[in-house]
Each structure stands twice: as C-alpha cells, then as structure tokens.
Amino acid sequence: MKNATRLMKKGINGLIYGTKNIILRATSESLRPRWLWFEVTDRCNSRCIYCDIWHKKTTSDLLTPEEIEKILSDPLFKNVEYIINSGGEPTLRRDLREIILAEHRALPRARIQLSTNGLLPERVIDVVKFAIHNGIDMDVGTSLDAVGEEHDFIRGVKGNFKKVDFLLHNLVDLRNRYGHKRITPTFGFTLTDRTLPFLNDVRTYANKLDIDFLVQWYNQSSFYGNKGKDLATKNSMINAVQSLPDTIIREMWLKWLAGKSIKFRCFAMYTFCVLKCNGDMSPCLSLWDVNTCNVRHDSPTKI
C-alpha cells in the first residue's frame, strides 16, 4: 500500500510538471534543465547480458570534482532539481565522495541520486553516510533483475545478488534511522525475455523491504553498445506491463507493444540532458552520439 501511494503521488506530480512544461515550451524558449544525468565514469565491473558498456574503451581524462562544481554553477543549471550519478559504475571512482559534495555545493537544492550495480556495497554505504553527515539528501538506486543466482547470471558476476541484498538491507536500516527524506533506497528491474519470469519474485522482494522498484524498458542504444541485440519480444511483454501501476509511461509502453505510435514532443535538451564523463553534453541516452558541446571548453549557457 505504501509503495502504491508513493507511486501515485509521483504520477500526479509528473502529470502536473509535464503539463506545465508543455505550456512553457509553447510560449517560451527559456526552459532550463530540471534533471541531469551524469556519467561519473564509463568504467564498469558488471558483465550484463544485455549491455556491452564493459567492452568499451574507457575514458582516462575524467571530469574532476573541481570541474564538476564549476560546470554545475553555470546559470544554465540553476533550475536543476535532480542529479542522477550513473555510469559505468560510479563507485569505481575513488573520489566519489568529493563528486557528491561538489554537486551539492553547486546546486544545494538539488536532490542527488547514486545509481549502482551494488558490487561494491561497502563503498556505497560509506558515500551515503558521508552525504547524510554533510546534510545531503540522497536516493540510491541499484539493479535487481532476479532473486538469487539468476541475477548473477544476468549481470555476469557471481555473488552479485548477495551483495545487492546486503546493500539494500543496510540502506533500509539507514532510511529507518534517518528518514525517507534523507535517504531513499530503490532498485531497477530491466524487463527482457530473460528477466520476465522473475518479475513477481522481484515484486515480492521489494514489498518485503518496503522499497519502490522501477520496471525499465529494454533499450538499444550506442550508449549500451547493444544495437541489434534484441532480448525483448513484444508479445511476451504485454501481460507483464499490464500488471504495472497505471501511469502515463505504462500506457505509452502498451501502445508501443501494440505497434502504435508513441511520438511526442521530446524535452531532451530542454528539461533534461546528459553530461558525459569527458565533459561532452548530449540530449539523452538514446541520442548518445549527438554531442552539443564540451563544457570543459565552452560555457554551458552557449548551448
């Protein structure tokens, strides 16, 4: 019941903000990003069956915490409310504490999320405790595609589930101690033909821990390096998607599965954008190869 209430509130808020943004876009050219997805690093220690990021050549000259603070202090980002720190695997960076602190100094009103595969749970817990003690509110999202060894197989690393389970239980303890506002644990489930049989197990697991989980579309993009790797058959997905909470995203997903158009006016580079670990900026993960500028060399306000 708690999960359903939280999801309903998110859906209502999303509808309000979405309608407001459509009106603003139609009447103004001054929309600024409210959500920022930041590639902390392109290194990854997972070996997922549906993602080949770990095959890619990694970037050596990463944005430093000092550069990140300077970039996010630009007026373009003054309305940012949510920063998603992802990768690759963010916890592979030894200066992750300093990155989180730099983001908070630049945008003290923004909520910060750490997205992790859970393979380094102690490091995640250390960063969360650091954030709490520095007055930084955080969401922590990890990945969970099955309960037990099947998750290990899908993610390509033996023992992954035990580490995720350990991490989530510790995050729940921190949430219960400090409150939902200070720390909110969640996890994401990527829906493919391989993971579909485990959806109910994962839903039961989430309910036992009283945490939200997000069922994510299987996406093919140069970001993931998985173009042409079709692991999601439309017909097998319909019943699973119908079992999800009634949201606008769910209805769009069902339209797509039925072969109908889901085209809409996209807000990438309006209210949402991507910052890569080398300073390049792109509209979104689906348009990963479209680079608008490099914020190491250009002011973000010139985009």
C-alpha positions as a Markdown table, in Angstrom:
| # | Residue | x | y | z |
|---|---|---|---|---|
| 1 | Met | 0.0 | 0.0 | 0.0 |
| 2 | Lys | 2.8 | 2.4 | 0.9 |
| 3 | Asn | 4.5 | 1.7 | -2.4 |
| 4 | Ala | 1.3 | 2.3 | -4.4 |
| 5 | Thr | 0.7 | 5.6 | -2.6 |
| 6 | Arg | 4.2 | 6.8 | -3.3 |
| 7 | Leu | 3.9 | 5.8 | -7.0 |
| 8 | Met | 0.5 | 7.5 | -7.3 |
| 9 | Lys | 2.0 | 10.8 | -5.9 |
| 10 | Lys | 4.9 | 10.6 | -8.3 |
| 11 | Gly | 2.4 | 10.1 | -11.2 |
| 12 | Ile | 0.3 | 13.1 | -10.2 |
| 13 | Asn | 3.4 | 15.3 | -9.8 |
| 14 | Gly | 4.7 | 14.1 | -13.1 |
| 15 | Leu | 1.4 | 15.0 | -14.8 |
| 16 | Ile | 1.4 | 18.5 | -13.3 |
| 17 | Tyr | 5.0 | 19.2 | -14.2 |
| 18 | Gly | 4.6 | 17.7 | -17.7 |
| 19 | Thr | 1.6 | 19.9 | -18.5 |
| 20 | Lys | 3.4 | 22.9 | -17.1 |
| 21 | Asn | 6.4 | 22.2 | -19.3 |
| 22 | Ile | 4.4 | 21.7 | -22.4 |
| 23 | Ile | 2.8 | 25.1 | -21.9 |
| 24 | Leu | 6.1 | 26.8 | -21.2 |
| 25 | Arg | 7.7 | 25.2 | -24.2 |
| 26 | Ala | 4.9 | 26.5 | -26.4 |
| 27 | Thr | 5.2 | 30.1 | -25.1 |
| 28 | Ser | 8.9 | 30.4 | -24.1 |
| 29 | Glu | 12.4 | 29.5 | -25.2 |
| 30 | Ser | 13.8 | 29.8 | -21.7 |
| 31 | Leu | 13.3 | 26.3 | -20.4 |
| 32 | Arg | 16.3 | 25.1 | -18.4 |
| 33 | Pro | 17.2 | 21.5 | -17.3 |
| 34 | Arg | 15.5 | 20.2 | -14.2 |
| 35 | Trp | 17.0 | 16.8 | -14.5 |
| 36 | Leu | 20.7 | 16.0 | -15.2 |
| 37 | Trp | 22.1 | 12.5 | -15.9 |
| 38 | Phe | 25.8 | 12.5 | -15.2 |
| 39 | Glu | 28.1 | 9.7 | -16.4 |
| 40 | Val | 30.5 | 9.7 | -13.4 |
| 41 | Thr | 32.7 | 7.2 | -15.3 |
| 42 | Asp | 32.4 | 4.9 | -18.3 |
| 43 | Arg | 34.2 | 2.0 | -16.5 |
| 44 | Cys | 32.0 | -0.9 | -15.4 |
| 45 | Asn | 32.6 | -4.0 | -13.4 |
| 46 | Ser | 29.4 | -5.8 | -14.5 |
| 47 | Arg | 29.1 | -8.1 | -17.4 |
| 48 | Cys | 25.4 | -7.8 | -18.2 |
| 49 | Ile | 24.0 | -10.0 | -21.0 |
| 50 | Tyr | 22.0 | -7.0 | -22.4 |
| 51 | Cys | 24.6 | -4.3 | -22.1 |
| 52 | Asp | 28.2 | -4.0 | -23.5 |
| 53 | Ile | 29.4 | -0.9 | -21.8 |
| 54 | Trp | 32.1 | -3.1 | -20.2 |
| 55 | His | 33.5 | -3.8 | -23.6 |
| 56 | Lys | 34.1 | -0.2 | -24.5 |
| 57 | Lys | 37.4 | 1.7 | -24.3 |
| 58 | Thr | 37.3 | 3.8 | -21.1 |
| 59 | Thr | 38.0 | 7.5 | -20.7 |
| 60 | Ser | 41.1 | 8.4 | -18.8 |
| 61 | Asp | 40.7 | 12.2 | -18.5 |
| 62 | Leu | 37.6 | 12.3 | -16.3 |
| 63 | Leu | 35.9 | 15.5 | -15.1 |
| 64 | Thr | 37.4 | 16.3 | -11.7 |
| 65 | Pro | 35.2 | 17.3 | -8.7 |
| 66 | Glu | 36.5 | 20.9 | -9.1 |
| 67 | Glu | 35.4 | 20.9 | -12.8 |
| 68 | Ile | 32.1 | 19.4 | -11.9 |
| 69 | Glu | 31.4 | 22.1 | -9.3 |
| 70 | Lys | 32.4 | 24.9 | -11.8 |
| 71 | Ile | 30.2 | 23.4 | -14.6 |
| 72 | Leu | 27.1 | 23.0 | -12.4 |
| 73 | Ser | 27.5 | 26.5 | -11.1 |
| 74 | Asp | 26.8 | 27.8 | -14.6 |
| 75 | Pro | 23.4 | 29.7 | -14.8 |
| 76 | Leu | 22.1 | 27.0 | -17.3 |
| 77 | Phe | 21.8 | 24.5 | -14.4 |
| 78 | Lys | 20.3 | 26.8 | -11.8 |
| 79 | Asn | 16.9 | 25.1 | -12.0 |
| 80 | Val | 18.2 | 21.5 | -11.7 |
| 81 | Glu | 16.2 | 19.6 | -9.1 |
| 82 | Tyr | 17.6 | 16.1 | -9.6 |
| 83 | Ile | 21.1 | 14.8 | -10.5 |
| 84 | Ile | 21.4 | 11.1 | -11.4 |
| 85 | Asn | 25.0 | 9.9 | -10.9 |
| 86 | Ser | 25.4 | 6.8 | -13.1 |
| 87 | Gly | 28.0 | 5.2 | -15.4 |
| 88 | Gly | 29.5 | 2.8 | -16.0 |
| 89 | Glu | 29.7 | 2.1 | -12.3 |
| 90 | Pro | 30.2 | 5.3 | -10.2 |
| 91 | Thr | 31.6 | 3.5 | -7.2 |
| 92 | Leu | 34.7 | 2.7 | -9.2 |
| 93 | Arg | 35.8 | 6.3 | -8.7 |
| 94 | Arg | 37.8 | 6.8 | -5.5 |
| 95 | Asp | 36.8 | 10.5 | -5.4 |
| 96 | Leu | 33.0 | 9.8 | -5.4 |
| 97 | Arg | 32.6 | 11.5 | -2.0 |
| 98 | Glu | 34.2 | 14.6 | -3.4 |
| 99 | Ile | 32.0 | 14.5 | -6.5 |
| 100 | Ile | 28.8 | 14.3 | -4.5 |
| 101 | Leu | 30.0 | 17.2 | -2.3 |
| 102 | Ala | 30.9 | 19.3 | -5.4 |
| 103 | Glu | 27.4 | 18.7 | -6.8 |
| 104 | His | 25.8 | 19.7 | -3.5 |
| 105 | Arg | 27.9 | 22.9 | -3.2 |
| 106 | Ala | 27.0 | 23.9 | -6.8 |
| 107 | Leu | 23.3 | 23.0 | -6.5 |
| 108 | Pro | 22.3 | 22.8 | -2.8 |
| 109 | Arg | 18.6 | 22.4 | -3.5 |
| 110 | Ala | 19.0 | 19.5 | -6.0 |
| 111 | Arg | 18.4 | 16.0 | -4.8 |
| 112 | Ile | 21.2 | 13.6 | -5.7 |
| 113 | Gln | 20.8 | 10.0 | -6.8 |
| 114 | Leu | 23.5 | 7.4 | -6.9 |
| 115 | Ser | 22.9 | 4.6 | -9.4 |
| 116 | Thr | 24.9 | 1.5 | -8.8 |
| 117 | Asn | 25.1 | -2.2 | -9.6 |
| 118 | Gly | 25.8 | -3.0 | -5.9 |
| 119 | Leu | 29.0 | -4.8 | -6.5 |
| 120 | Leu | 30.9 | -2.5 | -4.1 |
| 121 | Pro | 28.2 | -2.2 | -1.3 |
| 122 | Glu | 30.6 | -1.0 | 1.4 |
| 123 | Arg | 31.7 | 1.9 | -0.8 |
| 124 | Val | 28.0 | 2.8 | -1.4 |
| 125 | Ile | 27.2 | 2.8 | 2.3 |
| 126 | Asp | 30.3 | 4.9 | 3.0 |
| 127 | Val | 29.2 | 7.5 | 0.5 |
| 128 | Val | 25.7 | 7.6 | 1.8 |
| 129 | Lys | 26.8 | 8.0 | 5.4 |
| 130 | Phe | 29.2 | 10.8 | 4.2 |
| 131 | Ala | 26.3 | 12.5 | 2.4 |
| 132 | Ile | 24.0 | 12.2 | 5.5 |
| 133 | His | 26.6 | 13.7 | 7.8 |
| 134 | Asn | 27.1 | 16.6 | 5.3 |
| 135 | Gly | 23.4 | 17.4 | 5.1 |
| 136 | Ile | 23.0 | 16.0 | 1.6 |
| 137 | Asp | 19.7 | 14.1 | 0.8 |
| 138 | Met | 20.2 | 11.1 | -1.5 |
| 139 | Asp | 18.4 | 8.5 | -3.4 |
| 140 | Val | 20.3 | 5.2 | -4.1 |
| 141 | Gly | 19.1 | 3.0 | -6.9 |
| 142 | Thr | 20.7 | -0.4 | -7.5 |
| 143 | Ser | 19.9 | -3.0 | -10.2 |
| 144 | Leu | 18.0 | -6.2 | -9.5 |
| 145 | Asp | 16.8 | -8.5 | -12.3 |
| 146 | Ala | 16.0 | -11.6 | -10.3 |
| 147 | Val | 16.3 | -13.0 | -6.8 |
| 148 | Gly | 19.3 | -15.3 | -6.3 |
| 149 | Glu | 21.7 | -16.8 | -8.7 |
| 150 | Glu | 19.7 | -15.8 | -11.8 |
| 151 | His | 20.5 | -12.2 | -11.1 |
| 152 | Asp | 24.2 | -13.2 | -11.0 |
| 153 | Phe | 23.9 | -14.8 | -14.4 |
| 154 | Ile | 22.0 | -11.9 | -16.0 |
| 155 | Arg | 24.5 | -9.4 | -14.6 |
| 156 | Gly | 27.5 | -11.6 | -15.4 |
| 157 | Val | 29.1 | -11.6 | -11.9 |
| 158 | Lys | 28.9 | -14.4 | -9.4 |
| 159 | Gly | 27.8 | -13.3 | -5.9 |
| 160 | Asn | 26.1 | -10.1 | -7.2 |
| 161 | Phe | 22.7 | -10.8 | -5.7 |
| 162 | Lys | 24.2 | -11.3 | -2.2 |
| 163 | Lys | 26.0 | -8.0 | -2.4 |
| 164 | Val | 22.8 | -6.2 | -3.6 |
| 165 | Asp | 20.8 | -7.8 | -0.9 |
| 166 | Phe | 23.4 | -6.8 | 1.7 |
| 167 | Leu | 23.4 | -3.2 | 0.3 |
| 168 | Leu | 19.6 | -2.8 | 0.2 |
| 169 | His | 19.1 | -4.1 | 3.8 |
| 170 | Asn | 21.7 | -1.6 | 5.0 |
| 171 | Leu | 20.2 | 1.2 | 3.1 |
| 172 | Val | 16.7 | 0.4 | 4.5 |
| 173 | Asp | 18.3 | 0.5 | 8.0 |
| 174 | Leu | 19.7 | 3.9 | 7.3 |
| 175 | Arg | 16.4 | 5.1 | 5.9 |
| 176 | Asn | 14.6 | 3.9 | 9.0 |
| 177 | Arg | 17.1 | 5.6 | 11.2 |
| 178 | Tyr | 17.3 | 9.0 | 9.3 |
| 179 | Gly | 14.0 | 9.1 | 7.5 |
| 180 | His | 12.8 | 8.9 | 3.8 |
| 181 | Lys | 13.8 | 12.4 | 3.0 |
| 182 | Arg | 17.5 | 11.9 | 3.9 |
| 183 | Ile | 18.0 | 8.5 | 2.2 |
| 184 | Thr | 15.6 | 6.6 | -0.1 |
| 185 | Pro | 16.7 | 3.2 | -1.5 |
| 186 | Thr | 15.2 | 1.9 | -4.7 |
| 187 | Phe | 16.1 | -0.6 | -7.4 |
| 188 | Gly | 15.6 | -1.0 | -11.1 |
| 189 | Phe | 14.4 | -4.2 | -13.0 |
| 190 | Thr | 15.2 | -4.4 | -16.7 |
| 191 | Leu | 12.3 | -6.2 | -18.5 |
| 192 | Thr | 13.6 | -8.6 | -21.1 |
| 193 | Asp | 12.5 | -12.1 | -22.2 |
| 194 | Arg | 15.2 | -13.5 | -19.8 |
| 195 | Thr | 14.1 | -11.5 | -16.8 |
| 196 | Leu | 10.3 | -11.7 | -17.3 |
| 197 | Pro | 9.8 | -14.9 | -15.3 |
| 198 | Phe | 11.3 | -13.3 | -12.2 |
| 199 | Leu | 9.1 | -10.1 | -12.1 |
| 200 | Asn | 6.8 | -11.4 | -9.4 |
| 201 | Asp | 9.7 | -12.6 | -7.3 |
| 202 | Val | 11.3 | -9.2 | -7.5 |
| 203 | Arg | 8.0 | -7.5 | -6.7 |
| 204 | Thr | 7.6 | -9.7 | -3.6 |
| 205 | Tyr | 11.2 | -8.9 | -2.6 |
| 206 | Ala | 10.5 | -5.2 | -2.9 |
| 207 | Asn | 7.3 | -5.4 | -0.8 |
| 208 | Lys | 9.2 | -7.3 | 2.0 |
| 209 | Leu | 11.7 | -4.5 | 2.2 |
| 210 | Asp | 9.1 | -1.8 | 1.7 |
| 211 | Ile | 11.0 | -0.1 | -1.1 |
| 212 | Asp | 10.0 | 1.1 | -4.5 |
| 213 | Phe | 11.3 | -0.5 | -7.7 |
| 214 | Leu | 11.2 | 0.7 | -11.3 |
| 215 | Val | 10.5 | -1.7 | -14.2 |
| 216 | Gln | 12.6 | -0.3 | -17.0 |
| 217 | Trp | 12.3 | -0.7 | -20.8 |
| 218 | Tyr | 14.9 | -2.7 | -22.5 |
| 219 | Asn | 16.7 | 0.0 | -24.6 |
| 220 | Gln | 19.0 | -0.5 | -27.6 |
| 221 | Ser | 21.5 | 2.4 | -28.0 |
| 222 | Ser | 25.1 | 3.1 | -28.8 |
| 223 | Phe | 25.4 | 4.1 | -25.1 |
| 224 | Tyr | 24.8 | 0.5 | -24.1 |
| 225 | Gly | 26.7 | -0.9 | -27.2 |
| 226 | Asn | 23.8 | -3.3 | -27.8 |
| 227 | Lys | 22.3 | -2.2 | -31.1 |
| 228 | Gly | 20.8 | -5.3 | -32.8 |
| 229 | Lys | 20.8 | -7.3 | -29.6 |
| 230 | Asp | 17.0 | -7.9 | -29.3 |
| 231 | Leu | 16.3 | -9.5 | -26.0 |
| 232 | Ala | 12.7 | -8.3 | -25.6 |
| 233 | Thr | 9.9 | -9.9 | -27.6 |
| 234 | Lys | 6.9 | -7.6 | -27.7 |
| 235 | Asn | 4.2 | -10.2 | -27.3 |
| 236 | Ser | 5.8 | -11.7 | -24.2 |
| 237 | Met | 5.9 | -8.3 | -22.5 |
| 238 | Ile | 2.2 | -7.2 | -22.7 |
| 239 | Asn | 0.9 | -9.1 | -19.7 |
| 240 | Ala | 3.9 | -8.0 | -17.6 |
| 241 | Val | 3.4 | -4.4 | -18.5 |
| 242 | Gln | -0.3 | -4.6 | -17.8 |
| 243 | Ser | 0.5 | -5.7 | -14.3 |
| 244 | Leu | 2.4 | -2.5 | -13.6 |
| 245 | Pro | 0.9 | 0.6 | -11.8 |
| 246 | Asp | -1.4 | 2.7 | -14.1 |
| 247 | Thr | 0.8 | 5.6 | -15.3 |
| 248 | Ile | 1.4 | 7.6 | -18.5 |
| 249 | Ile | 4.6 | 5.7 | -19.1 |
| 250 | Arg | 2.8 | 2.3 | -18.8 |
| 251 | Glu | 0.2 | 3.4 | -21.3 |
| 252 | Met | 2.9 | 4.6 | -23.7 |
| 253 | Trp | 4.7 | 1.3 | -23.3 |
| 254 | Leu | 1.5 | -0.7 | -24.1 |
| 255 | Lys | 1.0 | 1.5 | -27.2 |
| 256 | Trp | 4.5 | 0.7 | -28.4 |
| 257 | Leu | 3.9 | -3.0 | -27.7 |
| 258 | Ala | 0.7 | -2.9 | -29.8 |
| 259 | Gly | 2.7 | -1.3 | -32.7 |
| 260 | Lys | 1.1 | 2.2 | -32.2 |
| 261 | Ser | 3.0 | 5.4 | -32.4 |
| 262 | Ile | 4.1 | 7.0 | -29.1 |
| 263 | Lys | 5.6 | 10.1 | -30.7 |
| 264 | Phe | 5.5 | 13.2 | -28.5 |
| 265 | Arg | 7.4 | 16.4 | -28.3 |
| 266 | Cys | 10.6 | 15.4 | -26.6 |
| 267 | Phe | 12.1 | 17.5 | -23.8 |
| 268 | Ala | 15.7 | 16.3 | -24.1 |
| 269 | Met | 18.0 | 19.4 | -24.1 |
| 270 | Tyr | 15.0 | 21.4 | -22.6 |
| 271 | Thr | 14.3 | 20.0 | -19.2 |
| 272 | Phe | 16.7 | 17.0 | -19.3 |
| 273 | Cys | 20.2 | 16.5 | -20.6 |
| 274 | Val | 23.2 | 14.2 | -20.3 |
| 275 | Leu | 26.7 | 15.2 | -19.1 |
| 276 | Lys | 29.4 | 12.7 | -20.1 |
| 277 | Cys | 32.5 | 11.9 | -18.0 |
| 278 | Asn | 34.7 | 13.8 | -20.5 |
| 279 | Gly | 32.6 | 17.0 | -20.5 |
| 280 | Asp | 30.5 | 16.3 | -23.6 |
| 281 | Met | 26.8 | 17.1 | -23.4 |
| 282 | Ser | 24.1 | 15.1 | -25.2 |
| 283 | Pro | 20.3 | 15.2 | -25.3 |
| 284 | Cys | 19.7 | 11.7 | -23.8 |
| 285 | Leu | 21.0 | 8.1 | -23.7 |
| 286 | Ser | 19.1 | 7.3 | -27.0 |
| 287 | Leu | 20.9 | 10.1 | -28.8 |
| 288 | Trp | 24.2 | 9.3 | -27.1 |
| 289 | Asp | 26.3 | 10.1 | -30.2 |
| 290 | Val | 24.8 | 13.6 | -30.6 |
| 291 | Asn | 27.3 | 15.9 | -28.8 |
| 292 | Thr | 26.2 | 19.5 | -28.5 |
| 293 | Cys | 29.4 | 20.9 | -26.9 |
| 294 | Asn | 32.1 | 20.1 | -24.4 |
| 295 | Val | 31.7 | 22.1 | -21.1 |
| 296 | Arg | 35.4 | 21.9 | -20.4 |
| 297 | His | 35.9 | 24.3 | -23.3 |
| 298 | Asp | 32.5 | 26.1 | -23.7 |
| 299 | Ser | 30.2 | 27.7 | -21.2 |
| 300 | Pro | 27.0 | 25.6 | -20.9 |
| 301 | Thr | 24.9 | 28.7 | -21.4 |
| 302 | Lys | 26.2 | 28.8 | -25.0 |
| 303 | Ile | 24.5 | 25.6 | -25.9 |
